[in-house]
Amino acid sequence: MSSEPIHTDMEHAEEHDTMTKKRIWNVFYILLAITTVEFIIALYLVPIGIGGWHMLYSTANPIYIVLTLAKAFFIVGYFMHLKFEKTSLVFAIIVPVLFIIGLILVLTNESHHWIDLRM
């Protein structure tokens, strides 16, 4: 007799039943709403303002970053099926963000070096 565990079709079905057509469309509409908000900020609020609402670049940029990370979560989580695998989702989003932050810090330090050389 084999000592391998028997995997039922129900365990396999549970993993893939979570992505129904309804859920895919819901995620699509969430991504559409986030993208719409980004476009409104980029095209109207920052350059010209709407109804007295004017946004500075210093406040718009962090909002872009948060909205983009939210979109990355939905895309990676639902369309790449990593929402159901928590560890993979963390490694897929957090690790690249940490590398990008480190790259920005290194490049900022390097730019200060070149500015100092010119003086």
Buried (B, 14 or more C-beta within 10 A) or exposed (E): EEEEEEEEEEEEEEEEEEBEEEEEEEBEEBBEEBEEBBEEBEEBBBEEEEEEEEBEEEEBEEBBEEBEEBBBBBBBBBBEBBBBBEEBBEEBBEEEEEEEEEEEEEEEEEEEEEEEEEE
